[in-house]
Amino acid sequence: MWRLAGILHLFIGSTLAGSAIVAGLVMGYDDMNGVLIAAALGFIVSFPVTWLVARQLWDNR
């Protein structure tokens, strides 16, 4: 399951980090700190999301 979670985290992490960056830019945080904080928050949020998705996929084999 760890291999599955690792592969999923590549996609989920980049998607959520990119979405957080776009949301931050739309809200007006267009300096370097705003972009980096948004990317970090999206990456951190992706860990539990990845775990939930991997668990659902693993349990429903």
N, CA and C atoms as a LAMMPS dump frame, in Angstrom:
ITEM: TIMESTEP
0
ITEM: NUMBER OF ATOMS
183
ITEM: BOX BOUNDS ff ff ff
-5.0000000000000000e+02 5.0000000000000000e+02
-5.0000000000000000e+02 5.0000000000000000e+02
-5.0000000000000000e+02 5.0000000000000000e+02
ITEM: ATOMS id mol type element x y z
1 1 1 N 0.82 -1.189 0
2 1 2 C 0 0 0
3 1 3 C 0.864 1.252 0
4 2 1 N 2.057 1.168 0.559
5 2 2 C 2.925 2.355 0.605
6 2 3 C 3.365 2.774 -0.786
7 3 1 N 3.594 1.796 -1.648
8 3 2 C 3.985 2.123 -3.026
9 3 3 C 2.83 2.83 -3.736
10 4 1 N 1.618 2.326 -3.54
11 4 2 C 0.438 2.961 -4.126
12 4 3 C 0.284 4.381 -3.606
13 5 1 N 0.443 4.573 -2.305
14 5 2 C 0.311 5.908 -1.719
15 5 3 C 1.392 6.846 -2.244
16 6 1 N 2.597 6.334 -2.442
17 6 2 C 3.671 7.171 -2.973
18 6 3 C 3.394 7.652 -4.38
19 7 1 N 2.891 6.75 -5.206
20 7 2 C 2.568 7.129 -6.579
21 7 3 C 1.403 8.106 -6.607
22 8 1 N 0.386 7.837 -5.792
23 8 2 C -0.756 8.753 -5.741
24 8 3 C -0.359 10.123 -5.221
25 9 1 N 0.579 10.155 -4.275
26 9 2 C 0.975 11.438 -3.686
27 9 3 C 1.662 12.337 -4.709
28 10 1 N 2.336 11.75 -5.673
29 10 2 C 2.938 12.563 -6.733
30 10 3 C 1.869 13.362 -7.471
31 11 1 N 0.758 12.719 -7.769
32 11 2 C -0.294 13.385 -8.529
33 11 3 C -1.187 14.261 -7.65
34 12 1 N -1.583 13.733 -6.508
35 12 2 C -2.47 14.485 -5.621
36 12 3 C -1.754 15.691 -5.033
37 13 1 N -0.495 15.508 -4.645
38 13 2 C 0.271 16.613 -4.072
39 13 3 C 0.47 17.756 -5.046
40 14 1 N 0.842 17.427 -6.275
41 14 2 C 1.054 18.489 -7.254
42 14 3 C -0.256 19.168 -7.636
43 15 1 N -1.339 18.404 -7.684
44 15 2 C -2.632 18.991 -8.027
45 15 3 C -3.11 19.945 -6.937
46 16 1 N -3.042 19.511 -5.681
47 16 2 C -3.496 20.379 -4.593
48 16 3 C -2.581 21.575 -4.387
49 17 1 N -1.273 21.388 -4.554
50 17 2 C -0.353 22.523 -4.431
51 17 3 C -0.608 23.534 -5.549
52 18 1 N -0.803 23.05 -6.754
53 18 2 C -1.105 23.958 -7.865
54 18 3 C -2.422 24.676 -7.693
55 19 1 N -3.426 23.965 -7.195
56 19 2 C -4.724 24.601 -6.942
57 19 3 C -4.617 25.657 -5.85
58 20 1 N -3.829 25.378 -4.827
59 20 2 C -3.642 26.354 -3.75
60 20 3 C -2.897 27.579 -4.259
61 21 1 N -1.932 27.382 -5.141
62 21 2 C -1.209 28.523 -5.716
63 21 3 C -2.153 29.393 -6.537
64 22 1 N -2.973 28.763 -7.366
65 22 2 C -3.923 29.529 -8.176
66 22 3 C -4.9 30.28 -7.279
67 23 1 N -5.401 29.616 -6.225
68 23 2 C -6.325 30.29 -5.307
69 23 3 C -5.637 31.459 -4.616
70 24 1 N -4.391 31.293 -4.218
71 24 2 C -3.652 32.383 -3.587
72 24 3 C -3.439 33.548 -4.538
73 25 1 N -3.122 33.254 -5.777
74 25 2 C -2.94 34.326 -6.752
75 25 3 C -4.238 35.072 -7.026
76 26 1 N -5.343 34.349 -7.075
77 26 2 C -6.639 34.992 -7.298
78 26 3 C -7.005 35.899 -6.126
79 27 1 N -6.624 35.477 -4.916
80 27 2 C -6.927 36.293 -3.734
81 27 3 C -5.968 37.471 -3.568
82 28 1 N -4.959 37.568 -4.412
83 28 2 C -4.084 38.719 -4.386
84 28 3 C -2.744 38.495 -3.714
85 29 1 N -2.447 37.291 -3.322
86 29 2 C -1.149 36.996 -2.72
87 29 3 C -0.151 36.658 -3.829
88 30 1 N 0.319 37.707 -4.514
89 30 2 C 1.146 37.474 -5.692
90 30 3 C 2.631 37.708 -5.444
91 31 1 N 3.035 37.77 -4.182
92 31 2 C 4.456 37.861 -3.899
93 31 3 C 5.023 36.463 -3.664
94 32 1 N 6.339 36.361 -3.539
95 32 2 C 6.986 35.051 -3.42
96 32 3 C 6.556 34.317 -2.158
97 33 1 N 6.4 35.029 -1.047
98 33 2 C 5.99 34.376 0.199
99 33 3 C 4.59 33.788 0.093
100 34 1 N 3.685 34.503 -0.526
101 34 2 C 2.32 33.999 -0.688
102 34 3 C 2.266 32.743 -1.529
103 35 1 N 3.045 32.718 -2.603
104 35 2 C 3.063 31.549 -3.488
105 35 3 C 3.678 30.35 -2.768
106 36 1 N 4.778 30.575 -2.056
107 36 2 C 5.433 29.471 -1.345
108 36 3 C 4.577 28.924 -0.217
109 37 1 N 3.906 29.797 0.506
110 37 2 C 3.024 29.347 1.591
111 37 3 C 1.851 28.554 1.022
112 38 1 N 1.277 29.025 -0.072
113 38 2 C 0.166 28.304 -0.699
114 38 3 C 0.612 26.936 -1.189
115 39 1 N 1.788 26.857 -1.782
116 39 2 C 2.295 25.567 -2.267
117 39 3 C 2.548 24.62 -1.103
118 40 1 N 3.105 25.132 -0.024
119 40 2 C 3.375 24.289 1.145
120 40 3 C 2.081 23.801 1.782
121 41 1 N 1.086 24.672 1.885
122 41 2 C -0.194 24.261 2.457
123 41 3 C -0.871 23.198 1.59
124 42 1 N -0.838 23.382 0.294
125 42 2 C -1.416 22.377 -0.6
126 42 3 C -0.703 21.048 -0.496
127 43 1 N 0.617 21.085 -0.36
128 43 2 C 1.398 19.854 -0.233
129 43 3 C 1.102 19.154 1.083
130 44 1 N 0.971 19.914 2.168
131 44 2 C 0.69 19.327 3.485
132 44 3 C -0.712 18.731 3.521
133 45 1 N -1.674 19.426 2.926
134 45 2 C -3.054 18.926 2.903
135 45 3 C -3.151 17.646 2.078
136 46 1 N -2.251 17.463 1.138
137 46 2 C -2.328 16.289 0.271
138 46 3 C -1.973 14.981 0.979
139 47 1 N -1.281 15.026 2.107
140 47 2 C -0.949 13.788 2.813
141 47 3 C -2.19 13.039 3.302
142 48 1 N -3.1 13.667 4.051
143 48 2 C -4.293 12.907 4.455
144 48 3 C -5.199 12.542 3.283
145 49 1 N -5.259 13.392 2.278
146 49 2 C -6.073 13.074 1.107
147 49 3 C -5.512 11.846 0.399
148 50 1 N -4.199 11.794 0.257
149 50 2 C -3.561 10.634 -0.364
150 50 3 C -3.825 9.374 0.437
151 51 1 N -3.733 9.477 1.754
152 51 2 C -3.957 8.306 2.598
153 51 3 C -5.39 7.788 2.44
154 52 1 N -6.361 8.692 2.405
155 52 2 C -7.751 8.276 2.245
156 52 3 C -7.993 7.618 0.884
157 53 1 N -7.448 8.199 -0.164
158 53 2 C -7.641 7.646 -1.5
159 53 3 C -6.959 6.286 -1.615
160 54 1 N -5.736 6.173 -1.109
161 54 2 C -5.013 4.902 -1.182
162 54 3 C -5.723 3.816 -0.379
163 55 1 N -6.243 4.183 0.783
164 55 2 C -6.953 3.195 1.598
165 55 3 C -8.217 2.715 0.896
166 56 1 N -8.943 3.628 0.266
167 56 2 C -10.147 3.233 -0.465
168 56 3 C -9.803 2.327 -1.641
169 57 1 N -8.755 2.643 -2.355
170 57 2 C -8.36 1.815 -3.48
171 57 3 C -7.853 0.452 -3.021
172 58 1 N -7.123 0.421 -1.928
173 58 2 C -6.564 -0.837 -1.421
174 58 3 C -7.652 -1.743 -0.871
175 59 1 N -8.638 -1.164 -0.188
176 59 2 C -9.707 -1.973 0.401
177 59 3 C -10.676 -2.52 -0.631
178 60 1 N -10.82 -1.841 -1.749
179 60 2 C -11.788 -2.253 -2.769
180 60 3 C -11.133 -3.01 -3.923
181 61 1 N -10.084 -3.767 -3.632
182 61 2 C -9.416 -4.518 -4.702
183 61 3 C -10.29 -5.613 -5.2
